Amino acid sequence: MVEIVRKSMVSGKIHSMDLDITRKQYSAWLRGTPIQEAMPHLSANEREFLMTGITPEEWAETFSEEEEIGRDF
């Protein structure tokens, strides 16, 4: 397990998550290997966090608010 620390692209908050990845997989992704190929065992939520720093909870909060706003029109 590797602790990954990221700044959320949505809120700017710093979050961390323990991911079951190797340094080799992480390096491959940084060098341009698509994340699905470099780390195929990660969930969509884990991949999203790695790429953007957005946690599943933050994602749900952000998009549930947009959906509610959209319903008013």
C-alpha positions as CSV (number, residue, x, y, z in Angstrom):
1,M,0.0,0.0,0.0
2,V,1.2,3.5,-0.8
3,E,-0.3,6.6,0.8
4,I,-1.1,9.1,-2.0
5,V,-1.7,12.7,-1.1
6,R,-3.5,15.0,-3.5
7,K,-5.0,18.4,-3.7
8,S,-8.6,18.3,-4.9
9,M,-9.1,20.0,-8.2
10,V,-12.6,20.9,-7.0
11,S,-12.2,22.2,-3.5
12,G,-8.4,22.8,-3.2
13,K,-8.4,20.6,0.0
14,I,-5.6,18.1,0.7
15,H,-6.8,14.5,0.8
16,S,-4.9,11.2,1.2
17,M,-5.8,7.7,0.3
18,D,-4.0,4.4,0.7
19,L,-3.8,2.7,-2.7
20,D,-2.6,-0.9,-3.5
21,I,-0.1,0.2,-6.1
22,T,3.6,-0.3,-6.7
23,R,6.2,2.4,-7.5
24,K,6.7,0.8,-10.9
25,Q,2.9,1.1,-11.7
26,Y,2.9,4.7,-10.4
27,S,6.0,5.6,-12.5
28,A,4.5,4.0,-15.6
29,W,1.4,6.2,-15.2
30,L,3.5,9.3,-14.7
31,R,5.4,8.5,-17.9
32,G,2.2,8.3,-19.9
33,T,0.8,4.8,-19.6
34,P,-3.0,5.1,-19.4
35,I,-4.0,4.7,-15.8
36,Q,-6.3,1.7,-16.6
37,E,-3.3,-0.1,-18.1
38,A,-0.8,0.9,-15.4
39,M,-3.2,0.0,-12.5
40,P,-6.1,-2.1,-13.8
41,H,-7.0,-3.4,-10.4
42,L,-7.9,0.1,-9.0
43,S,-11.6,1.1,-8.8
44,A,-12.9,4.0,-10.7
45,N,-13.0,6.0,-7.5
46,E,-9.4,5.2,-6.7
47,R,-8.3,6.2,-10.2
48,E,-10.2,9.5,-10.0
49,F,-8.6,10.3,-6.7
50,L,-5.1,9.6,-8.1
51,M,-5.7,11.8,-11.2
52,T,-7.7,14.7,-9.6
53,G,-7.5,14.5,-5.8
54,I,-11.3,14.3,-5.7
55,T,-12.6,11.8,-3.1
56,P,-15.8,9.8,-3.7
57,E,-17.5,11.9,-1.0
58,E,-16.5,15.2,-2.6
59,W,-17.6,13.9,-6.0
60,A,-21.0,13.0,-4.7
61,E,-21.4,16.3,-2.9
62,T,-20.3,18.3,-6.0
63,F,-22.5,16.5,-8.5
64,S,-25.6,16.2,-6.3
65,E,-25.7,20.0,-5.9
66,E,-25.4,20.5,-9.7
67,E,-28.3,18.0,-10.3
68,E,-30.5,19.9,-7.8
69,I,-29.7,23.2,-9.4
70,G,-30.5,21.8,-12.8
71,R,-33.9,20.6,-11.7
72,D,-35.0,24.2,-10.9
73,F,-34.9,25.3,-14.5
